[in-house]
Amino acid sequence: MQFIPDKDEGPTLTVPYFDEARKEDGWQGQGTTRSYDSLKSALTNAIARLDGVVHSIQRGTYSIGGIERTGAQISYSIAGPGGQMIYGRLDIAALPVREPKRTSRYQEVMRNRLDKAMAMALYNVTEALKAQWVLKQMNPSYVPLMPWLLAKPDKTLSESYIEAGIGLALPAPEGEPPDHDVVEGDFRPAED
């Protein structure tokens, strides 16, 4: 079932393209030189500090509002009541990148842009998870990984919340209005 909100209700979120993200707007990690593997390790450690266990990090592509965005799905679990494992999925869509001019180096330049956008995304998510650890110390009843727990086999609690018309879905890039107010997303694993 898909929920389509009325056009006159609710705020619309937008994101900049990767090369337009600015520190003064709150974005971080644009210039990180850390490797993909190093950033995956940092993200895994941040989730572990929140009592989660990462099972996989699958890189792929999201299609949001007709714009493709590199990203990843992180599958994890936490111990629930009685030690029962509760599974979750954290979806990360990097900022969109603009395609380079079609030259003999197109593939190389595009891969480099996608890798930089992915690095920035992993950096930002890791920093956000670190901040959640601090919040957990200040509020012991806070459960930081709960929004991404699977409420149904293929839907997180956050997705269920959004489909109920309460929250906002992943935004389309600035200057690229979606066909309607709902931003649909499809994920497909990256091919090596």
C-alpha positions as CSV (number, residue, x, y, z in Angstrom):
1,M,0.0,0.0,0.0
2,Q,1.3,3.4,-0.9
3,F,0.4,6.7,0.8
4,I,0.3,9.9,-1.3
5,P,-0.1,13.0,0.9
6,D,-2.1,16.0,-0.3
7,K,0.1,18.5,-2.0
8,D,-0.8,21.3,0.4
9,E,0.1,19.3,3.6
10,G,3.5,18.9,5.2
11,P,7.0,20.2,4.5
12,T,9.1,19.0,1.7
13,L,12.7,18.0,2.3
14,T,15.4,18.5,-0.3
15,V,19.1,17.6,-0.5
16,P,21.9,19.2,-2.4
17,Y,24.0,17.5,-5.0
18,F,27.3,16.2,-3.6
19,D,29.4,19.1,-5.0
20,E,27.0,21.7,-3.6
21,A,27.0,20.4,0.0
22,R,28.4,23.0,2.3
23,K,29.8,22.8,5.9
24,E,27.9,25.9,6.9
25,D,24.6,24.1,6.0
26,G,25.5,21.2,8.4
27,W,27.1,18.8,6.0
28,Q,30.3,17.0,7.0
29,G,32.9,14.7,5.4
30,Q,33.0,16.2,1.9
31,G,36.8,16.1,1.9
32,T,37.3,12.8,3.8
33,T,40.2,10.8,2.5
34,R,39.3,7.7,4.5
35,S,38.9,4.6,2.5
36,Y,35.5,2.8,2.0
37,D,36.7,-0.1,4.1
38,S,37.9,2.2,6.9
39,L,34.6,4.0,6.9
40,K,32.6,0.7,6.9
41,S,34.7,-0.4,9.9
42,A,34.0,2.9,11.7
43,L,30.3,2.6,11.1
44,T,30.3,-1.1,12.3
45,N,32.1,0.1,15.5
46,A,29.6,2.9,16.0
47,I,26.7,0.4,15.7
48,A,28.5,-2.0,18.1
49,R,28.8,0.8,20.7
50,L,25.0,1.1,20.5
51,D,24.7,-2.7,21.3
52,G,24.1,-3.7,17.6
53,V,25.8,-6.3,15.6
54,V,26.4,-5.6,11.9
55,H,25.7,-8.6,9.6
56,S,26.3,-7.0,6.3
57,I,26.9,-3.8,4.4
58,Q,25.7,-4.1,0.8
59,R,26.5,-1.2,-1.5
60,G,24.0,-0.4,-4.3
61,T,21.9,2.3,-5.9
62,Y,18.7,4.0,-4.8
63,S,16.3,5.6,-7.3
64,I,14.6,8.5,-5.5
65,G,12.4,10.8,-7.4
66,G,13.9,9.5,-10.7
67,I,17.4,10.4,-9.6
68,E,19.9,7.6,-8.9
69,R,21.9,7.8,-5.7
70,T,24.7,5.5,-4.6
71,G,24.1,4.0,-1.2
72,A,24.2,1.1,1.1
73,Q,22.0,-1.2,3.2
74,I,23.3,-2.1,6.6
75,S,21.8,-5.3,8.1
76,Y,22.2,-5.5,11.8
77,S,20.6,-7.0,14.9
78,I,20.2,-6.1,18.6
79,A,19.3,-8.3,21.5
80,G,15.7,-8.0,22.5
81,P,13.7,-9.3,25.5
82,G,15.0,-12.7,26.6
83,G,18.0,-12.4,24.4
84,Q,15.9,-12.8,21.2
85,M,17.7,-11.2,18.2
86,I,15.7,-8.4,16.6
87,Y,16.9,-7.5,13.1
88,G,17.1,-4.1,11.5
89,R,18.1,-2.4,8.2
90,L,19.7,1.0,7.9
91,D,19.3,2.4,4.4
92,I,21.8,5.1,3.4
93,A,21.4,7.1,0.2
94,A,24.4,9.3,-0.5
95,L,23.9,12.8,-1.9
96,P,23.3,12.6,-5.7
97,V,26.1,13.4,-8.0
98,R,26.0,15.2,-11.3
99,E,27.1,13.2,-14.4
100,P,30.4,14.3,-15.9
101,K,30.8,15.1,-19.6
102,R,31.0,12.0,-21.8
103,T,34.6,11.6,-22.5
104,S,37.0,8.6,-22.6
105,R,37.4,9.0,-18.8
106,Y,33.6,9.1,-18.1
107,Q,33.5,5.8,-16.2
108,E,36.6,6.7,-14.1
109,V,35.3,10.2,-13.2
110,M,31.8,9.0,-12.4
111,R,33.1,6.1,-10.2
112,N,35.3,8.7,-8.4
113,R,32.3,11.0,-7.8
114,L,30.1,8.1,-6.5
115,D,32.9,6.9,-4.2
116,K,33.4,10.4,-2.7
117,A,29.6,10.8,-2.2
118,M,29.5,7.3,-0.6
119,A,32.4,8.2,1.7
120,M,30.7,11.4,2.8
121,A,27.5,9.5,3.5
122,L,29.2,6.8,5.6
123,Y,31.2,9.6,7.4
124,N,28.0,11.5,8.3
125,V,26.0,8.4,9.3
126,T,28.9,7.3,11.6
127,E,29.1,10.7,13.2
128,A,25.3,10.6,13.7
129,L,25.6,7.2,15.4
130,K,28.3,8.5,17.6
131,A,26.1,11.4,18.7
132,Q,23.3,8.8,19.4
133,W,25.7,7.1,21.8
134,V,26.1,10.4,23.7
135,L,22.3,10.8,23.8
136,K,21.9,7.3,25.1
137,Q,24.3,8.2,28.0
138,M,22.1,11.2,28.8
139,N,18.8,9.4,28.4
140,P,19.1,5.7,29.5
141,S,15.7,4.8,28.1
142,Y,16.7,5.9,24.6
143,V,17.0,3.1,22.1
144,P,19.1,4.5,19.3
145,L,18.8,1.7,16.7
146,M,15.1,1.3,17.1
147,P,13.9,3.4,14.0
148,W,15.5,0.9,11.6
149,L,14.3,-2.3,13.3
150,L,12.2,-4.5,11.0
151,A,8.5,-4.2,11.9
152,K,7.6,-6.5,9.0
153,P,10.0,-8.7,6.9
154,D,10.7,-5.8,4.5
155,K,9.7,-2.6,6.3
156,T,11.5,-0.8,9.1
157,L,9.6,1.0,11.9
158,S,10.6,4.3,10.2
159,E,9.2,3.2,6.8
160,S,5.9,2.1,8.5
161,Y,5.8,5.5,10.2
162,I,6.3,7.3,6.9
163,E,3.7,5.2,5.1
164,A,1.2,6.1,7.7
165,G,1.7,9.7,6.6
166,I,3.4,10.8,9.8
167,G,7.0,11.4,8.6
168,L,8.9,12.3,5.5
169,A,10.5,10.0,3.0
170,L,14.0,10.4,1.6
171,P,14.1,13.7,-0.2
172,A,14.7,14.4,-3.9
173,P,17.7,16.6,-4.8
174,E,17.2,20.4,-4.8
175,G,16.1,21.7,-8.1
176,E,14.8,18.3,-9.2
177,P,11.1,18.2,-8.1
178,P,9.5,14.8,-8.0
179,D,6.5,14.0,-10.0
180,H,4.4,14.0,-6.8
181,D,5.0,14.5,-3.1
182,V,5.8,10.9,-2.4
183,V,9.5,9.9,-3.0
184,E,9.6,6.3,-3.9
185,G,12.9,4.4,-3.6
186,D,14.2,1.2,-5.0
187,F,17.4,-0.4,-4.0
188,R,19.5,-2.8,-6.1
189,P,22.9,-4.2,-5.0
190,A,25.9,-2.9,-6.8
191,E,27.6,-5.2,-9.3
192,D,31.3,-5.8,-8.9
